[in-house]
């Protein structure tokens, strides 16, 4: 029988964690039809979802196996049982936890087994191991390599809560195509589009014209508008929303427009308003060159934008990059503008994004036919 390369996540947060993991790896190597090839370094992480639970040790094992995914899962569960794993609660402590992450190019979607692991792309503690062992290996569903998927999480671990709105925030430079992509993704995902109310801001044109004394009024207008659009009261849990800005851009623009004394005033107001806005499940950072963005700005003929200079956009780009280098709220997917111009490209991106906003129980196996 042909063999395949599979990857298994091993974790423990109870007892002698290192011993439990190493024992499980040795037992995996002893399963008929399996050969342990390599193992990633150990990583310590906080327990997901369970407040007060002890920290986990995690590693990823690469094995060569002739077993089917179902038979391999059964062998893994037998190892868990032999090492004292007790399945009492979803986020409870575990002597050892074995997860089948990848099994060749197989896509399995059964009530007892989903391969690739449904939450793999949301977990830095397994993506770090996969990026160490097989950085260029491509996820069979997302069609992105492990290094890219790990980079989207910035070292964080996430899970999708079904009681939260499925907010997808798109951001990027002026003229990059945020609003067009918002419309396309909302249609593709059967969601609701939310657009920044720049056309209703009574101060914006004057600020672009050089009346900087109105800059604080303009930024406070945007801040209040964003809170109204993105407050939990305005969004229904479980429903998909796509908006053409990330809330945190408010602080970026305030720092670009406001004089120091006005910025200080704004920064006393911003934190309380920020707390009122829903956190996105995923951010799409749409990227293009400053030159291309300027071309689109000039082509769409909004009078108040025509004086925008390359230096202004270059500074915005730097501030966005600084923002996402420290971002920990949700995954950030970087997308080049030329990758989502055509309808079929938007459909492909929508399928990828849906994996980041799909709850593992409520929407089990929605990717099996994609």
For each residue, the residues with C-beta under 8 A, 3 or more apart:
1: 33 66
2: 66
3: 64 65 66
4: 64 65 66 103 104 106
5: 37 62 63 64 104
6: 62 63 64 65 69 72 100 101 102 103 104
7: 60 61 62 63 101 102 103 129 130 133 134
8: 28 60 61 63 76 98 99 100 101
9: 58 59 60 97 98 99 101 117 123 125 126 129
10: 21 24 25 58 59 60 61 96 97 98
11: 21 56 57 58 59 94 96 97 99 125
12: 15 17 18 20 21 56 57 94 95 96 97
13: 17 47 53 54 55 56 57 93 94
14: 17 20 54 93 94 95
15: 12 19 20 84 95
16: 19 20
17: 12 13 14 20 21 56 57
18: 12 21 22 42 57
19: 15 16 22 23
20: 12 14 15 16 17 23 24 83 95 96
21: 10 11 12 17 18 24 25 42 57 59 96
22: 18 19 25 26
23: 19 20 26 27 83 96
24: 10 20 21 27 28 79 80 83 96 98
25: 10 21 22 28 29 36 39 59 61
26: 22 23 29 30 36
27: 23 24 30 31 79 82 83
28: 8 24 25 31 34 36 61 63 75 76 79 98
29: 25 26 34 35 36 63
30: 26 27 34
31: 27 28 34 65 67 75 79
32:
33: 1 65 66 67 71
34: 28 29 30 31 63 64 65 67 72 75
35: 29 63 64 65
36: 25 26 28 29 39 61 62 63
37: 5 62 63 64
38: 61 62 133
39: 25 36 59 60 61 62
40: 43 59 60 61 128 129 130 132 133
41: 59 129 132
42: 18 21 57 58 59
43: 40 57 58 59 125 128 129
44: 55 56 57 58
45: 55 56 58 124 125 157
46: 55 56 157
47: 13 50 53 54 55 56 91 93
48: 91 157 159
49: 90 91 159
50: 47 53 89 91 92 93
51:
52:
53: 13 47 50 91 92 93
54: 13 14 47 93
55: 13 44 45 46 47
56: 11 12 13 17 44 45 46 47 125
57: 11 12 13 17 18 21 42 43 44
58: 9 10 11 42 43 44 45 125 126 129
59: 9 10 11 21 25 39 40 41 42 43 129
60: 7 8 9 10 39 40 101 126 129 130 132 133
61: 7 8 10 25 28 36 38 39 40
62: 5 6 7 36 37 38 39 133 134
63: 5 6 7 8 28 29 34 35 36 37
64: 3 4 5 6 34 35 37
65: 3 4 6 31 33 34 35 72 103
66: 1 2 3 4 33
67: 31 33 34 71 72 75
68: 71 72
69: 6 72 73 100 103 106 108 113 115
70: 73 74 108 110 112 113
71: 33 67 68 74 75
72: 6 34 65 67 68 69 75 76 100 103
73: 69 70 76 77 100 112 113
74: 70 71 77 78
75: 28 31 34 67 71 72 78 79
76: 8 28 72 73 79 80 98 100
77: 73 74 80 81 98
78: 74 75 81 82
79: 24 27 28 31 75 76 82 83 96 98
80: 24 76 77 83 85 95 96 97 98
81: 77 78 84 85
82: 27 78 79
83: 20 23 24 27 79 80 95 96
84: 15 81 95 96
85: 80 81 94 95 96 97
86: 92 95
87:
88: 92
89: 50 92
90: 49
91: 47 48 49 50 53
92: 50 53 86 88 89
93: 13 14 47 50 53 54
94: 11 12 13 14 85 97
95: 12 14 15 20 80 83 84 85 86
96: 10 11 12 20 21 23 24 79 80 83 84 85
97: 9 10 11 12 80 85 94
98: 8 9 10 24 28 76 77 79 80
99: 8 9 11 117 126
100: 6 8 69 72 73 76 103 113 115 117
101: 6 7 8 9 60 115 116 117 120 126 130
102: 6 7 115 116 117 120 130 137 139 140
103: 4 6 7 65 69 72 100 106 108 115
104: 4 5 6
105: 140
106: 4 69 103 115 140
107: 115 116 140 141 367 368
108: 69 70 103 113 114 115
109: 114 364 365 367 368
110: 70 113 114 365
111: 364
112: 70 73
113: 69 70 73 100 108 110
114: 108 109 110 117 118 360 364 365
115: 69 100 101 102 103 106 107 108
116: 101 102 107 120 139 140 141
117: 9 99 100 101 102 114 120 126
118: 114 358 360 364
119: 122 123 159 360
120: 101 102 116 117 123 126 127 130 139 149
121: 127 139 142 149 152 331 355 356
122: 119 153 157 158 159 160 331 356
123: 9 119 120 126 127 153 157 158
124: 45 127 128 150 153 154 155 156 157
125: 9 11 43 45 56 58 128 129 157
126: 9 58 60 99 101 117 120 123 129 130
127: 120 121 123 124 130 131 146 149 150 153
128: 40 43 124 125 131 132 150
129: 7 9 40 41 43 58 59 60 125 126 132 133
130: 7 40 60 101 102 120 126 127 133 134 135 137 146 150
131: 127 128 134 135 146 147 149 150
132: 40 41 60 128 129 135
133: 7 38 40 60 62 129 130
134: 7 62 130 131 137 146
135: 130 131 132 145 146 147
136: 145 146 147
137: 102 130 134 145 146
138: 143 144 145
139: 102 116 120 121 142 143 144 145 146 149
140: 102 105 106 107 116 143
141: 107 116 355 367 370
142: 121 139 149 352 355
143: 138 139 140 352
144: 138 139 148 149 352
145: 135 136 137 138 139 148 149
146: 127 130 131 134 135 136 137 139 149 150
147: 131 135 136 150 151
148: 144 145 151 152
149: 120 121 127 131 139 142 144 145 146 152 153
150: 124 127 128 130 131 146 147 153
151: 147 148 154
152: 121 148 149 331 332 333 334
153: 122 123 124 127 149 150 156 157 158 331
154: 124 151 324 325 326 327 328 332
155: 124 328
156: 124 153 328
157: 45 46 48 122 123 124 125 153
158: 122 123 153 330 331
159: 48 49 119 122 360
160: 122 164 281 356 357 358 359 360
161: 164 359
162: 237 238 359 361 362
163: 237 238
164: 160 161 167 237 278 279 281
165: 232 235 236 237 238 239 241 278
166: 191 238 239 240 241 281 357
167: 164 230 235 241 243 278 279 280 281
168: 185 189 191 240 241 242 243 280 281 282 283 284 353 357
169: 242 243 245 246 247 280 282 283 284
170: 178 181 182 185 242 243 244 245 246 283 284 286
171: 178 245 246 249 283 284 285 286 320
172: 176 177 178 285 286 287 288 320 337
173: 176 288 290 293 313 316 317 320
174: 293 297 305 308 313 316
175: 292 293 294 295 296 297 300 305 313
176: 172 173 286 287 288 292 293 296 337
177: 172 180 181 286 288 296 337 340 341
178: 170 171 172 181 182 244 245 286
179: 182 183 195 244
180: 177 183 184
181: 170 177 178 184 185 244 284 286 340 346
182: 170 178 179 185 186 193 194 195 242 243 244
183: 179 180 186 187 193
184: 180 181 187 188 340 343 346 350
185: 168 170 181 182 188 189 191 242 284 346 349 350 353
186: 182 183 189 191 192 193 240 241 242
187: 183 184 190
188: 184 185 346 347 350
189: 168 185 186 240 242 350 353 354
190: 187 240
191: 166 168 185 186 239 240 241 242
192: 186 239 240 241 242
193: 182 183 186 241 242 243 244
194: 182 229 230 241 242 243 244
195: 179 182 243 244
196: 222 225 226 243 244 245
197: 200 201 222 225 229
198: 201 204 222
199:
200: 197 225
201: 197 198 204 218 221 222 225
202: 221
203: 206 207 214 215 217 218 221
204: 198 201 207 208 218 221 304
205: 208 209 303 304
206: 203 209 211 214 218
207: 203 204 210 211 212 214 215 218 257
208: 204 205 304 305 307 308
209: 205 206 304 307
210: 207
211: 206 207 214 215
212: 207 215 257 259
213:
214: 203 206 207 211 217 218
215: 203 207 211 212 218 219 257 258 259 262
216: 219 220 258 262 265 266
217: 203 214 220 221
218: 201 203 204 206 207 214 215 221 222 257
219: 215 216 222 223 250 253 254 257 258 266
220: 216 217 223 224 266 269
221: 201 202 203 204 217 218 224 225
222: 196 197 198 201 218 219 225 226 250 253
223: 219 220 226 227 250 269 270 273
224: 220 221 227 228 273
225: 196 197 200 201 221 222 228 229
226: 196 222 223 229 230 245 247 250 273 277
227: 223 224 230 231 273 276 277
228: 224 225 231 234
229: 194 197 225 226 234 243
230: 167 194 226 227 234 235 243 247 277 278
231: 227 228 234 235 276 277 278
232: 165 235 278
233:
234: 228 229 230 231
235: 165 167 230 231 232 239 241 278
236: 165 239
237: 162 163 164 165
238: 162 163 165 166 362
239: 165 166 191 192 235 236
240: 166 168 186 189 190 191 192 357
241: 165 166 167 168 186 191 192 193 194 235
242: 168 169 170 182 185 186 189 191 192 193 194
243: 167 168 169 170 182 193 194 195 196 229 230
244: 170 178 179 181 182 193 194 195 196
245: 169 170 171 178 196 226 249
246: 169 170 171 249 280 283
247: 169 226 230 250 274 277
248: 251 252 274 323
249: 171 245 246 252 253 320
250: 219 222 223 226 247 253 254 270
251: 248 254 255 267 270
252: 248 249 255 256 316 319 320 323
253: 219 222 249 250 256 257
254: 219 250 251 257 258 263 266 267 270
255: 251 252 258 263 319
256: 252 253 312 315 316 319
257: 207 212 215 218 219 253 254
258: 215 216 219 254 255 262 263 266
259: 212 215 262 263
260: 263 264
261: 264 265
262: 215 216 258 259 265 266
263: 254 255 258 259 260 266 267
264: 260 261 267 268
265: 216 261 262 268 269
266: 216 219 220 254 258 262 263 269 270
267: 251 254 263 264 270 271
268: 264 265 271
269: 220 223 265 266 272 273
270: 223 250 251 254 266 267 273 274
271: 267 268 274 275
272: 269 275 276
273: 223 224 226 227 269 270 276 277
274: 247 248 270 271 277
275: 271 272
276: 227 231 272 273
277: 226 227 230 231 247 273 274
278: 164 165 167 230 231 232 235
279: 164 167 329 330
280: 167 168 169 246 283 329 330
281: 160 164 166 167 168 330 356 357
282: 168 169 330 331 332 333 353 356 357
283: 168 169 170 171 246 280 324 327 329 330 331 332 333
284: 168 169 170 171 181 185 332 333 335 349 353
285: 171 172 320 324 332 333 334 335
286: 170 171 172 176 177 178 181 335 337 340
287: 172 176 334 335 336 337
288: 172 173 176 177 292 293 336 337 338
289: 292 293
290: 173 293 294 310 313 314 317
291: 294 295 310
292: 175 176 288 289 295 296 337
293: 173 174 175 176 288 289 290 296 297 313
294: 175 290 291 297 298 308 310 313
295: 175 291 292 298 299
296: 175 176 177 292 293 299 300
297: 174 175 293 294 300 302 305 306 308
298: 294 295 301 306
299: 295 296
300: 175 296 297 305
301: 298 306
302: 297 305 306
303: 205 306
304: 204 205 208 209 307
305: 174 175 208 297 300 302 308
306: 297 298 301 302 303
307: 208 209 304
308: 174 208 294 297 305 312 313
309: 312 313
310: 290 291 294 313 314
311: 314 315
312: 256 308 309 315 316
313: 173 174 175 290 293 294 308 309 310 316 317
314: 290 310 311 317 318
315: 256 311 312 318 319
316: 173 174 252 256 312 313 319 320
317: 173 290 313 314 320 321
318: 314 315 321 322
319: 252 255 256 315 316 322 323
320: 171 172 173 249 252 285 316 317 323 324
321: 317 318 324 325
322: 318 319 325 326
323: 248 252 319 320 326 327
324: 154 283 285 320 321 327 332
325: 154 321 322
326: 154 322 323
327: 154 283 323 324 330 332
328: 154 155 156
329: 279 280 283
330: 158 279 280 281 282 283 327
331: 121 122 152 153 158 282 283 356
332: 152 154 282 283 284 285 324 327
333: 152 282 283 284 285 352 353 356
334: 152 285 287
335: 284 285 286 287 339 340 349
336: 287 288 339
337: 172 176 177 286 287 288 292 340 341
338: 288 341
339: 335 336 345 349
340: 177 181 184 286 335 337 345 346 349
341: 177 337 338 345
342: 345 346
343: 184 346 347
344: 347 348
345: 339 340 341 342 348 349
346: 181 184 185 188 340 342 343 349 350
347: 188 343 344 350 351
348: 344 345 351 352
349: 185 284 335 339 340 345 346 352 353
350: 184 185 188 189 346 347 353 354
351: 347 348 354 355 367 370
352: 142 143 144 333 348 349 355 356
353: 168 185 189 282 284 333 349 350 356 357
354: 189 350 351 357 358 366 367
355: 121 141 142 351 352 358 367
356: 121 122 160 281 282 331 333 352 353
357: 160 166 168 240 281 282 353 354
358: 118 160 354 355 363 366 367
359: 160 161 162 362 363
360: 114 118 119 159 160 363 364
361: 162 364
362: 162 238 359
363: 358 359 360 366
364: 109 111 114 118 360 361
365: 109 110 114 368
366: 354 358 363 370
367: 107 109 141 351 354 355 358 370
368: 107 109 365
369:
370: 141 351 366 367
